[in-house]
Amino acid sequence: MNGRDLVRSVKVVASAGAAQGLRTVRAAWRRRRADAAGLPPRKGERARVPGLVRGAVPGPGGGVIRFSRSELRITVTVSGAVFWGWDGAEPEPSYALAGRCPEPDPRAVLEPDKDGGWRVVAERVTVVVSRHGAVEVCTPGGVMLRRDLPPRWWEPHGGGSGRWMQRSEVAADARFFGLGGRASGPRLRGGTYRLWNTDPGHAFGRSDDPLYITMPVQLVVADAATHLVFHDTSWDGTVTLREGEEGAGSGHDRAGSCELRMDGGPLRCWVIVGTPARVLLAWASLTGAPALPPSWALGHHHARWGFGSEQEVRRIVAGYQERGLPLDAVHLDIDHYDAHQVFTVDHERFPKLPVLADELRRDGIRLVSIVDPAVKAEPGNAVFDGGAAEDAFVRDASGRLVRGVVWPGDAVFPDFTHARVRQWWGGLYAERIAQGFSGFWHDMNEPTSFAAFGESTLPRSARHALEGRDGDHREAHNVYALCMARAGYEGLRELAPEERPFVFSRSGWAGMQRYGGSWSGDVATGWPGLRASLSLVMGLGLCGVPYSGPDVGGFDGSPSSELYLRWLQLAAYLPLFRTHSSIRAGRREPWEFGSEVLEHARVALLERRRLLPYFLTLAHLARRTGAPYVRPLWWGAPEDRVLRDCEDAFLLGDCLLVAPVLDPGADRRAVQLPRGRWYDTATERVYEGPGQVFVEAPLSRVPVLARAGAVLPVRGADGGLELEVWAPARGRAGGGLVVPDAGDGWDEPEIERYVSRWEGARVVVEREGVDGVHEPSHPVRLRGLAER
């Protein structure tokens, strides 16, 4: 222990209390000793590069190119996605992929290239490999999108997984997005980003990195095309980005660059080229369709760490009902557990939890339970005893249980990388269902284990099954939460097969959308935290996770009335609309901020309920196409460089543009518009894009603009589905998609396609079907007819 560790240990003991503080000191020492004994020493490494090309063997979709010290397999799939793997790396096994790997494209051809290199030519992409092992991804017209320089490996003597490094170049005009949930995004500036899921241990701001969800997934947007690149390894690593410059130096462009360094795992990569919509569609087909939430999960949720009792829950719910405020779900945090033990209930504070759940459900309100992975390591705890009988918990290199410290004290951790353990854990949700819970939020699953110093997670030497391959926490850490989400989702599918599971998770990895969504975690209360909330949602959406949202008001502290209201107004247009806060934070109920804020909050809450059919449609479209609900302004025009740099507004589906207020004191803001005509939904004033306009943003609302011609499904005054149609520009047509949904279950509703157009002096709205054009299936309300 160095001096810094000693100081931190003293502070932890003082702040956490003697018993828990001392546990974290012991846990830190246990972790350090375990890694010293269980990890191979980092010495005697030898470096290598691929060497010169020796030949090539054609194969389905591409082939294998052999170098003097390595080999490279390239395959173009029927979806247009390109895979390559060095040193015999194959697409599988992979935690990211869903089902079987896509079939190779039989039309892709491996052929010689100039200077002794090779290339694979396919319909949508050309991959060029130099004789030294550089890999270029080009458009069919020959424009280079990405150039990966020959990789370098550092291999330990005696074998084992070695480190590797890959440098890449992209166009000078390219912009980087993705890498999971990044508070500083959504556009990623130059700098180094770590790939290691991390609980920061405090309320985070825009400068904190990494956070709970990291993914080696980049979306690179340039004039020539958009491409997604995914390096499929779950080991710890870093990505260092440098944006390019046009006309730098002596008038020549300086390419942008990316340097990826990984501590181990295979060097294998997927690249998908096309428009943003095509790229996310192919990514969803590769990694799995996003889970479809039940309709109530797209409503308004209220949560708090510290409700403390059934009486308090009833008081909060009554407050919403008495004031006529929509409420669809209430979340219970760890304080409803018996001594913080997962899958238990404190019967003194919640003596009749199933009765409470039933009463709330009759009022249209669902209960959602927190679920932590840590299990109190104490005989007599039913979950511990059951897990011990199943040999379900993570062990160290010597075969002893790995013990950490979490809320219940000394704890052990299920090994979710084992199918048998996932099945056991999924069965435990029967207890939650019996208590009346309808949904589940997974917390502390990076996984977090409190430590006075060092990393607050499991030892890197801890052993994991990894689906029978066996390995350690260096490989399992980043996929731990993904596997926990799978356990919960699959367990709920068996326990309640008629209902769509609702699971969202603080941590995760590529492919987590198959099992649910995420939320921001402990975002700091403050205006920077508000801005970070939007960054996280947009960034995750571009990594294929469309359902997420922040803690409205921030996790800690007491937001001002203005900040709280602006946060609520933003979140009303995000997929997960949830108020949540710490046990030490100020109240978050709308009526706690005065009568004026209450009335403005009412408007936002009612508007979210009115838009519920639109959110349900976006959820179905996300499942079928991979397109996020929340999209950057450049989604439909990635070649627009001004839009690529805009981070303070977003598209909600194809129809709406939302411009939240992210700064204090603002009652007017600039909005960058994509091409076309846009209507202010509050005033019906018309704006023409592309270009920047100034829009009124009084405290009562944030600017929301509708695309001319848009057809939105909304909730009518009678509670039924209604079509809100915004008049198209003269001489132009518009339209929209509608997916009517019963709210739950597994039926696949038909997508209804509507077209709006001018016919003489009136706007006509028609439904298009395979058998022709029909009258709309729902009432129509026309807006924007009085152009101003």
Disulfide bonds with the S-S distance in Angstrom:
none
